[in-house]
């Protein structure tokens, strides 16, 4: 009996360079890398440069794929009013530094990027937006960066802001009264960036830091500065700010960071998003300055 079967994906797409979808290119259609260290690094750089070029092609397409995705998300959010959610005015932020998110999403190139399926465009996941904004507010209240999650929750609870973000501890928790959606790019381009590991053996647990060790440059894909992301959120009817006297007590801590909109939750959260982008940043490598954003 004769069996009819389609061509294999590899035979169909060849080396993948004709495929525009960045998700397929970054996670599925990667060629086998050489084992020798320098040749492997050179191959990775070549692949990433081809992805950078592919991003220019995809994001500049005449069908305006980014504009269509943003519009589709807006239509979806407006439809949520039937579910008791009140859509708020989007916040558009422009990258003042390069941005990357989801570097721990491993692949043959070691560092990945969070891309929207099936379109293959970079995003800031809604959960990451919510977590980063909540963490920044907790750090302002504590007066210290990089605080533990337990301290963050306690600070937000004591200030009366925890109802907005919710909390979770082991088997207990409560959902928040604000819903953050994936931040989608309105304008975007890609760039190959470098992170340098200075003591690789120490990080791998096989040695100690020493001055004679060679640094290891690791290339990765990033969204180029001047790209724009649109942040959307919606509020439950039960969303509220703390009592007026508590708001007055909180103002001195938040005023220096551009957060003074204590009249309603929407104004407060819009300012919190802008403040987070400006002072903390979104995504990975924020300690190195990545992910900083300003209002577009």
Helices and strands as residue ranges (DSSP letters): H 9-13, H 22-27, H 37-59, H 65-79, G 80-83, E 85-87, E 91-95, E 115-116, E 121-124, H 126-142, H 149-159, H 162-165, E 166-169, E 172-175, E 178-180, E 183-187, E 190-197, H 200-203, E 216-223, E 228-231, E 233-236, H 244-255, H 265-275, I 276-280, G 286-288, E 293-295
